[in-house]
Amino acid sequence: ITERSENAAEYGFGEGTTCYDSVVILGDVKVGKNCWIGPNVLLDGTGGLEIGDYVCIDSGVQIYSHDSSQRFVNFGKTEDPRAPTKIGSGVFIGPNALITMGVSIGDRVMIGAMSFVNKSIPSGSVAFGSPARVTRKLEAIDPS
């Protein structure tokens, strides 16, 4: 068991970011400053994963940048498709949400618990469900 900030520093994540021991990190994952990565999270950077600043990735979240389903249903005759996945800054991702490869989530976004995010979500949005849908816009804030 190690200190969460030491875990994040070991991966080269930004200053002030913390990461539990139980997080699985694969491939090329870049994480910004002041993020909280909760227990039992999977961060798949095999196709590239970029996470901004001030992002909360709550427990059990899975974020993918590849999909191995086609390889198996085609008896290994096809490669896994890969696409970069991007999470903006000022984002809250609720517990047990799943984000598929190639999705971009803008800045200041809230993703509800147990949501299945298979399409990009614009900045300033609240989205939840399976599949996740934008339900409203966040109120504007003064960033200063």
C-alpha positions as a Python dict, from the first residue, in 0.01 Angstrom:
ca = {
    (1, 'I'): (0, 0, 0),
    (2, 'T'): (143, 334, -106),
    (3, 'E'): (43, 696, -70),
    (4, 'R'): (-202, 795, -348),
    (5, 'S'): (0, 1102, -450),
    (6, 'E'): (312, 884, -480),
    (7, 'N'): (122, 646, -711),
    (8, 'A'): (22, 934, -938),
    (9, 'A'): (375, 1078, -940),
    (10, 'E'): (517, 735, -1034),
    (11, 'Y'): (303, 745, -1352),
    (12, 'G'): (407, 1103, -1428),
    (13, 'F'): (61, 1246, -1362),
    (14, 'G'): (20, 1616, -1284),
    (15, 'E'): (92, 1789, -954),
    (16, 'G'): (-174, 1736, -690),
    (17, 'T'): (-321, 1429, -860),
    (18, 'T'): (-389, 1118, -652),
    (19, 'C'): (-444, 760, -764),
    (20, 'Y'): (-542, 453, -562),
    (21, 'D'): (-333, 132, -560),
    (22, 'S'): (-621, -60, -721),
    (23, 'V'): (-626, 152, -1040),
    (24, 'V'): (-531, -37, -1359),
    (25, 'I'): (-335, 180, -1605),
    (26, 'L'): (-254, 51, -1954),
    (27, 'G'): (-63, 215, -2239),
    (28, 'D'): (-24, 588, -2295),
    (29, 'V'): (-222, 770, -2025),
    (30, 'K'): (-166, 1141, -1958),
    (31, 'V'): (-334, 1299, -1654),
    (32, 'G'): (-330, 1667, -1560),
    (33, 'K'): (-311, 1847, -1226),
    (34, 'N'): (-533, 1813, -920),
    (35, 'C'): (-722, 1503, -1034),
    (36, 'W'): (-867, 1235, -809),
    (37, 'I'): (-864, 880, -948),
    (38, 'G'): (-1071, 655, -725),
    (39, 'P'): (-1044, 288, -636),
    (40, 'N'): (-1097, 11, -893),
    (41, 'V'): (-1069, 242, -1195),
    (42, 'L'): (-944, 120, -1534),
    (43, 'L'): (-761, 370, -1757),
    (44, 'D'): (-690, 215, -2099),
    (45, 'G'): (-441, 422, -2295),
    (46, 'T'): (-357, 159, -2558),
    (47, 'G'): (-503, 397, -2819),
    (48, 'G'): (-408, 711, -2625),
    (49, 'L'): (-589, 862, -2326),
    (50, 'E'): (-562, 1225, -2221),
    (51, 'I'): (-723, 1360, -1903),
    (52, 'G'): (-724, 1732, -1817),
    (53, 'D'): (-696, 1916, -1484),
    (54, 'Y'): (-940, 1900, -1193),
    (55, 'V'): (-1101, 1574, -1300),
    (56, 'C'): (-1272, 1338, -1055),
    (57, 'I'): (-1284, 980, -1181),
    (58, 'D'): (-1498, 808, -922),
    (59, 'S'): (-1470, 446, -812),
    (60, 'G'): (-1523, 169, -1064),
    (61, 'V'): (-1502, 393, -1374),
    (62, 'Q'): (-1367, 233, -1693),
    (63, 'I'): (-1226, 449, -1973),
    (64, 'Y'): (-1122, 274, -2296),
    (65, 'S'): (-923, 368, -2608),
    (66, 'H'): (-952, 29, -2780),
    (67, 'D'): (-1215, -241, -2839),
    (68, 'S'): (-1124, -609, -2858),
    (69, 'S'): (-1473, -745, -2939),
    (70, 'Q'): (-1419, -772, -3316),
    (71, 'R'): (-1096, -970, -3271),
    (72, 'F'): (-1280, -1237, -3076),
    (73, 'V'): (-1594, -1264, -3287),
    (74, 'N'): (-1367, -1287, -3595),
    (75, 'F'): (-1153, -1563, -3441),
    (76, 'G'): (-847, -1340, -3417),
    (77, 'K'): (-845, -1246, -3786),
    (78, 'T'): (-885, -871, -3721),
    (79, 'E'): (-688, -622, -3517),
    (80, 'D'): (-833, -434, -3223),
    (81, 'P'): (-953, -91, -3335),
    (82, 'R'): (-797, 194, -3136),
    (83, 'A'): (-893, 560, -3109),
    (84, 'P'): (-772, 830, -2871),
    (85, 'T'): (-1007, 917, -2587),
    (86, 'K'): (-1002, 1263, -2429),
    (87, 'I'): (-1142, 1396, -2104),
    (88, 'G'): (-1138, 1776, -2063),
    (89, 'S'): (-1077, 1979, -1747),
    (90, 'G'): (-1324, 2038, -1466),
    (91, 'V'): (-1497, 1702, -1519),
    (92, 'F'): (-1678, 1475, -1273),
    (93, 'I'): (-1728, 1112, -1381),
    (94, 'G'): (-1965, 930, -1147),
    (95, 'P'): (-1912, 581, -1003),
    (96, 'N'): (-1910, 283, -1240),
    (97, 'A'): (-1945, 490, -1558),
    (98, 'L'): (-1799, 338, -1876),
    (99, 'I'): (-1649, 554, -2152),
    (100, 'T'): (-1577, 391, -2488),
    (101, 'M'): (-1286, 449, -2724),
    (102, 'G'): (-1275, 763, -2936),
    (103, 'V'): (-1504, 965, -2709),
    (104, 'S'): (-1420, 1325, -2622),
    (105, 'I'): (-1567, 1482, -2311),
    (106, 'G'): (-1544, 1861, -2304),
    (107, 'D'): (-1458, 2091, -2015),
    (108, 'R'): (-1694, 2137, -1716),
    (109, 'V'): (-1893, 1818, -1768),
    (110, 'M'): (-2073, 1597, -1519),
    (111, 'I'): (-2126, 1230, -1612),
    (112, 'G'): (-2378, 1046, -1395),
    (113, 'A'): (-2313, 724, -1208),
    (114, 'M'): (-2334, 401, -1408),
    (115, 'S'): (-2356, 587, -1741),
    (116, 'F'): (-2249, 429, -2070),
    (117, 'V'): (-2077, 705, -2270),
    (118, 'N'): (-2039, 600, -2634),
    (119, 'K'): (-2065, 945, -2796),
    (120, 'S'): (-1877, 1268, -2731),
    (121, 'I'): (-2020, 1509, -2473),
    (122, 'P'): (-1987, 1887, -2530),
    (123, 'S'): (-1841, 2127, -2275),
    (124, 'G'): (-2070, 2260, -2003),
    (125, 'S'): (-2304, 1961, -2005),
    (126, 'V'): (-2462, 1717, -1764),
    (127, 'A'): (-2505, 1369, -1916),
    (128, 'F'): (-2619, 1036, -1779),
    (129, 'G'): (-2789, 711, -1875),
    (130, 'S'): (-2725, 410, -2090),
    (131, 'P'): (-2644, 533, -2345),
    (132, 'A'): (-2555, 867, -2187),
    (133, 'R'): (-2751, 1166, -2310),
    (134, 'V'): (-2703, 1535, -2237),
    (135, 'T'): (-2988, 1635, -2005),
    (136, 'R'): (-2899, 1997, -1936),
    (137, 'K'): (-2629, 2262, -1950),
    (138, 'L'): (-2426, 2369, -1647),
    (139, 'E'): (-2462, 2728, -1539),
    (140, 'A'): (-2176, 2953, -1646),
    (141, 'I'): (-1917, 3037, -1379),
    (142, 'D'): (-1661, 3311, -1344),
    (143, 'P'): (-1329, 3123, -1384),
    (144, 'S'): (-1129, 3382, -1186),
}
